[in-house]
């Protein structure tokens, strides 16, 4: 599968990186502005993490065994600044628990704590169990 076609059929210069060739529009060569730091809790099977073969740029390869089931399905993940830093799960009583696979720093921990409170409040005690259970999600949820 190649790069999607650019408008009017033009392709900008290709730039080789350690991860492959990237294409940009000819008038879009300036560096992207820095993004604000951000935390997100994504559900299992989210296409953000599922849709890539080469994941090293957002996931430490040493964490795949905890986050993916034996068929390659990803469980619920915690993201900080565009990288997966942990996982989350819902207990049978409805509260959400989380675990960091790496220490993302104090600001990230505070932001994730705020994010963890959101699904607990939104679901209001309704328990949602992923159909594809990962090793870490099972341990966090207290279910085997």
C-alpha positions, -999 to 999 in steps of 0.1 A, spaced: 0 0 0 15 33 -10 10 68 2 -25 83 -4 -26 105 -35 -20 142 -29 -45 168 -41 -41 175 -78 -20 144 -81 12 162 -68 36 146 -44 60 166 -23 95 155 -17 100 122 -1 121 122 31 137 90 44 135 85 81 145 56 103 109 44 98 104 47 61 96 74 35 72 102 44 54 124 18 42 159 22 26 185 0 51 208 -17 38 238 3 38 220 37 75 217 45 76 238 77 79 218 110 47 212 128 41 233 159 46 215 192 14 200 205 1 206 240 8 178 264 -22 155 267 -35 123 282 -61 99 267 -77 66 277 -84 46 246 -106 15 245 -95 -20 234 -93 -25 197 -89 12 191 -77 17 155 -51 42 166 -30 14 180 -44 -15 160 -38 0 125 0 0 125 25 -28 119 55 -7 130 46 6 165 80 15 179 74 52 175 45 52 200 49 19 219 79 4 236 83 -31 220 88 -46 255 52 -37 265 34 -55 237 31 -88 257 11 -69 284 -11 -49 261 -20 -73 233 -38 -107 235 -23 -138 218 -42 -129 186 -27 -94 183 -57 -74 197 -48 -45 219 -66 -38 252 -75 -5 267 -45 19 267 -33 50 284 -16 75 261 6 105 270 19 129 244 13 104 215 28 74 232 13 44 250 24 45 286 0 21 303 -33 4 305 -66 7 322 -95 -16 331 -128 -15 349 -134 -35 381 -166 -55 386 -178 -28 409 -175 -2 382 -145 18 392 -116 22 367 -80 13 377 -49 19 357 -12 9 356 18 27 340 43 5 321 68 34 323 70 65 344 57 93 323 64 120 349 44 140 375 24 160 350 14 129 331 3 111 362 -19 140 373 -34 143 338 -41 105 337 -57 106 372 -81 132 358 -89 111 327 -94 79 348 -122 97 367 -141 104 335 -152 69 324 -160 60 360 -184 90 362 -197 85 327 -205 48 331 -221 53 365 -215 18 377 -223 1 343 -195 -25 338 -181 -29 303 -159 -59 297 -137 -61 266 -143 -92 245 -106 -95 238 -89 -96 272 -52 -88 275 -29 -100 303 -26 -66 320 -63 -57 316 -73 -90 333 -50 -83 363 -62 -47 366 -98 -57 365 -93 -83 391 -107 -110 368 -91 -139 352 
